[in-house]
Amino acid sequence: MNDLPLSDAGLETPSEPVTLLRTALYVPGSNQRALDKALSLGADALILDLEDSVAPEAKESARASVLSFLKSTQRERNRPPQVSVRINPLTSPLWRVDVETLLEGEPDALVIPKVDSAAMMEPLLERMPENAPQLWPMIESPQAVLDASTIAGLPHVTTLVMGTSDLFKSMRPFDHSLNQERTDRRMFHVALQHAVLAARARAVRILDGVWVDLADPEGFMSECREGLSLGFDGKTVIHPKQVMPANRVFLPDAGTVRQAQKVLAAWKRSRQSGEEICTLDGVLVERLHAEDAARVIRIHQAGTGQ
């Protein structure tokens, strides 16, 4: 599938390899057994959690365990997964000690929960060193959705993370049948797409929220495919068995890659003859389609090691 080198296609291509972010697995910082297994589970990123999954009385010990994990894995950071940490909310006094402690372990990113506005991030940004980790703010409220573009444009922000459970609850779309929110998200598409638009406008990545019903793998797969169609780069997951299925959904399949190669080859032939536009199977192909085809091929190569 690599018969057309991208460098020969007349397109501007990134000098750095693609870093996949199909799955980000939440790992409770208080669960040592989960921490011990985390690196081997195939996720593109880990989110070591100090927030929702950690009981108040376990916060201090969880912080110590996460720091120990970060220090012990520093030599392995030249390959996946990326290792991020979800700190406690900026409305809690705990976030400051989280940051002061964890920076010593050099995490790849800090995940910031419940960011309602860009202004909320100012105290955190003031504490960031010159070689600051990436920041991944979580979009979990209607106000956060409305301010998503400004949040995404802040220094060190590279990824937005949807907190769909809190977001959907706060939007109050119905009074009964609360389980409905996990089987039909159409009523939330405006909010989800607004966040995706903000991410694209600021050239940052964006992760879809979690699927909590582990007994419904078909529903999980359906939501992964929906997230892909909405424009998300990947999905946050809560259990190891969700990792590989989501990885497959967010990696272009063989048929998609073959079509991308056809588009790129047709556009290259046209360009060599002095034209920037051609048709393929009766469909117009322009540079923008060739660039998208090249992106698909790069993602596939990164995911398959080709």
Protein Blocks (a to p, Z undefined) as FASTA:
>chain_A
ZZbcfklnopacdfbdcdddfbccdddfklmklmmmmmmnopabdcddfklmpcfklmmm
mmmmmmmmmmmmmmmmmpccddddddddfkbcklmmmmmmmmmnopabdcdehifbfklm
mmmmmmpcfklccdddddfbfklmmmmmmmmmpghiabdcddfklmmmmnopafbhkllm
mmocklmmmmmmmmmmmmmmnopacdddddfblklmmlmmmmmmmmmmnopabdcdfbfk
lmmmmmmmmpccfklmmmmmmmmmmmmmmmmnopabdceehiacdfklmmmmmmmmmmmm
mmnoZZ
